[in-house]
């Protein structure tokens, strides 16, 4: 099942070393350019990868299509609370 829209919460995974995956699938109403993506993490110094797929008709998985772009970044802890 593909989750369509909305916010995903993974509170139970915050203290785990297990990778967490989420998808936000939407249908464009016409030709468009995706200018921005965002990601959240519940951990310091977390490696985050965002993949953008063009899905095939009838897709049953968020990765059931062509990978059109990907970006990765590490969310680095820059200061600690006193």
ZAMI-246069 format. One line per field, with one value per atom (N, C-alpha, C, CB): residue number from 1; x, y, z; atom name. Coordinates in steps of 0.05 Angstrom, whole numbers. Glycine has a CB too. Example, Ala and Ser with C-alpha at 12.3 -4.5 7.8 and 13.67 -1.06 7.14 Angstrom:
<nodes>
seq = (1,1,1,1,2,2,2,2)
xx = (264,246,264,226,257,273,258,282)
yy = (-114,-90,-66,-89,-45,-21,1,-12)
zz = (156,156,156,181,142,143,157,114)
atom = (N,CA,C,CB,N,CA,C,CB)
</nodes>
This chain:
<nodes>
seq = (1,1,1,1,2,2,2,2,3,3,3,3,4,4,4,4,5,5,5,5,6,6,6,6,7,7,7,7,8,8,8,8,9,9,9,9,10,10,10,10,11,11,11,11,12,12,12,12,13,13,13,13,14,14,14,14,15,15,15,15,16,16,16,16,17,17,17,17,18,18,18,18,19,19,19,19,20,20,20,20,21,21,21,21,22,22,22,22,23,23,23,23,24,24,24,24,25,25,25,25,26,26,26,26,27,27,27,27,28,28,28,28,29,29,29,29,30,30,30,30,31,31,31,31,32,32,32,32,33,33,33,33,34,34,34,34,35,35,35,35,36,36,36,36,37,37,37,37,38,38,38,38,39,39,39,39,40,40,40,40,41,41,41,41,42,42,42,42,43,43,43,43,44,44,44,44,45,45,45,45,46,46,46,46,47,47,47,47,48,48,48,48,49,49,49,49,50,50,50,50,51,51,51,51,52,52,52,52,53,53,53,53,54,54,54,54,55,55,55,55,56,56,56,56,57,57,57,57,58,58,58,58,59,59,59,59,60,60,60,60,61,61,61,61,62,62,62,62,63,63,63,63,64,64,64,64,65,65,65,65,66,66,66,66,67,67,67,67,68,68,68,68,69,69,69,69,70,70,70,70,71,71,71,71,72,72,72,72,73,73,73,73,74,74,74,74,75,75,75,75,76,76,76,76,77,77,77,77,78,78,78,78,79,79,79,79,80,80,80,80,81,81,81,81,82,82,82,82)
xx = (17,0,18,-19,11,25,10,28,24,12,11,28,-12,-16,-19,-40,1,-1,0,-25,-1,-2,26,-18,26,50,54,50,78,85,100,101,94,107,120,87,146,161,173,183,157,167,179,144,169,179,207,160,215,241,263,237,257,277,302,265,300,324,334,317,330,337,359,312,375,395,384,420,359,346,339,321,346,338,308,349,299,270,265,261,244,236,208,238,203,177,173,174,148,141,118,136,119,97,92,103,70,64,42,56,46,25,24,30,2,-2,-2,-28,14,15,-9,42,-20,-43,-34,-61,-9,2,32,-9,45,74,83,85,103,112,141,94,153,181,181,198,192,195,220,198,215,237,250,228,234,244,234,234,250,243,251,255,240,248,248,230,263,265,268,288,258,261,275,233,289,302,299,332,297,294,320,273,342,368,389,377,409,432,451,446,465,485,473,509,448,434,440,404,445,447,420,466,412,386,389,369,375,374,346,386,342,316,317,307,300,298,272,301,272,248,244,251,221,214,191,207,192,169,156,177,133,121,108,100,108,94,64,104,47,18,13,3,-5,-11,10,-16,28,50,38,68,51,43,64,37,86,108,118,131,127,138,163,144,176,199,194,222,168,160,159,133,183,185,214,169,218,244,255,243,279,292,301,316,289,297,316,272,318,337,341,329,364,370,390,382,387,406,409,396,432,438,452,456,446,459,460,443,480,481,472,510,453,443,462,413,480,501,492,527,498,493,514,494,505,524,528,514,509,513,497,505,505,491,477,510,456,442,458,414,458,473,459,479)
yy = (-24,0,25,0,44,69,89,80,103,124,149,129,161,184,209,181,226,252,248,266,270,269,267,246,268,267,239,288,229,203,207,186,191,193,167,201,169,145,148,140,157,162,137,172,113,89,82,66,94,87,106,86,127,148,138,169,117,107,81,103,77,52,58,40,38,39,29,23,21,11,34,-6,33,54,57,49,81,87,97,108,87,95,107,72,128,140,149,163,151,160,179,136,199,217,216,246,203,200,219,170,233,251,250,280,259,260,289,246,296,323,326,330,350,354,362,376,363,370,370,397,380,382,402,391,395,413,407,410,425,423,421,446,401,398,414,367,435,453,447,481,437,433,406,455,394,371,377,345,363,367,340,386,339,314,322,296,305,309,285,312,289,267,271,265,249,250,244,230,245,238,258,209,262,279,264,289,278,267,244,257,248,227,232,228,210,210,208,188,226,226,227,251,209,208,212,182,230,234,225,265,207,197,206,166,215,223,204,253,191,172,181,145,175,178,150,189,148,121,112,121,85,73,73,44,72,69,44,69,45,22,14,-1,32,27,18,51,-1,-11,-5,-41,7,13,41,-8,57,83,83,97,60,58,43,43,39,24,43,11,51,70,77,95,100,110,130,123,125,143,167,130,191,214,233,230,231,248,237,277,243,234,254,206,259,276,265,306,268,259,281,234,281,300,289,327,297,290,313,281,309,330,329,324,349,350,366,361,355,369,391,350,416,439,450,461,445,455,437,485,437,421,439,402,430,445,445,434,466,468,455,497)
zz = (0,0,0,24,-16,-17,0,-47,18,34,17,61,15,-1,16,-20,16,31,61,23,75,104,117,113,143,158,170,181,168,179,205,159,226,251,258,273,266,273,301,253,321,348,360,365,354,366,355,362,333,321,328,291,344,349,362,366,378,393,381,422,356,342,322,329,317,296,269,303,269,245,226,252,201,182,181,154,178,176,147,197,135,108,109,88,93,91,62,111,54,27,28,9,11,7,-23,18,-32,-60,-68,-66,-90,-99,-129,-89,-140,-169,-178,-178,-197,-208,-228,-222,-228,-246,-275,-235,-279,-305,-304,-315,-325,-325,-303,-352,-288,-266,-260,-241,-245,-236,-206,-246,-195,-166,-158,-158,-143,-136,-109,-136,-90,-63,-52,-45,-35,-19,10,-30,29,57,70,72,93,108,138,99,155,184,195,197,217,231,261,223,275,304,317,313,303,314,305,306,322,315,297,340,280,262,245,278,236,220,191,226,177,148,136,137,118,106,76,115,62,33,24,22,4,-8,-37,-6,-44,-72,-84,-73,-109,-124,-147,-134,-147,-168,-185,-155,-211,-229,-230,-258,-217,-214,-240,-192,-244,-266,-260,-270,-281,-277,-261,-304,-241,-225,-205,-243,-199,-180,-153,-176,-140,-114,-93,-115,-101,-82,-89,-84,-69,-75,-93,-50,-96,-113,-139,-98,-146,-170,-194,-165,-202,-225,-231,-219,-242,-250,-229,-278,-218,-200,-217,-185,-212,-228,-214,-235,-187,-173,-145,-172,-133,-106,-94,-106,-68,-53,-25,-53,-14,13,29,13,55,73,101,72,116,144,161,152,179,197,221,206,222,242,267,231,291,315,318,340,320,320,348,302,367,394,413,397,438,458,478,472,490,511,536,516,551,576,598,583)
atom = (N,CA,C,CB,N,CA,C,CB,N,CA,C,CB,N,CA,C,CB,N,CA,C,CB,N,CA,C,CB,N,CA,C,CB,N,CA,C,CB,N,CA,C,CB,N,CA,C,CB,N,CA,C,CB,N,CA,C,CB,N,CA,C,CB,N,CA,C,CB,N,CA,C,CB,N,CA,C,CB,N,CA,C,CB,N,CA,C,CB,N,CA,C,CB,N,CA,C,CB,N,CA,C,CB,N,CA,C,CB,N,CA,C,CB,N,CA,C,CB,N,CA,C,CB,N,CA,C,CB,N,CA,C,CB,N,CA,C,CB,N,CA,C,CB,N,CA,C,CB,N,CA,C,CB,N,CA,C,CB,N,CA,C,CB,N,CA,C,CB,N,CA,C,CB,N,CA,C,CB,N,CA,C,CB,N,CA,C,CB,N,CA,C,CB,N,CA,C,CB,N,CA,C,CB,N,CA,C,CB,N,CA,C,CB,N,CA,C,CB,N,CA,C,CB,N,CA,C,CB,N,CA,C,CB,N,CA,C,CB,N,CA,C,CB,N,CA,C,CB,N,CA,C,CB,N,CA,C,CB,N,CA,C,CB,N,CA,C,CB,N,CA,C,CB,N,CA,C,CB,N,CA,C,CB,N,CA,C,CB,N,CA,C,CB,N,CA,C,CB,N,CA,C,CB,N,CA,C,CB,N,CA,C,CB,N,CA,C,CB,N,CA,C,CB,N,CA,C,CB,N,CA,C,CB,N,CA,C,CB,N,CA,C,CB,N,CA,C,CB,N,CA,C,CB,N,CA,C,CB,N,CA,C,CB,N,CA,C,CB,N,CA,C,CB,N,CA,C,CB,N,CA,C,CB,N,CA,C,CB,N,CA,C,CB,N,CA,C,CB,N,CA,C,CB,N,CA,C,CB)
</nodes>
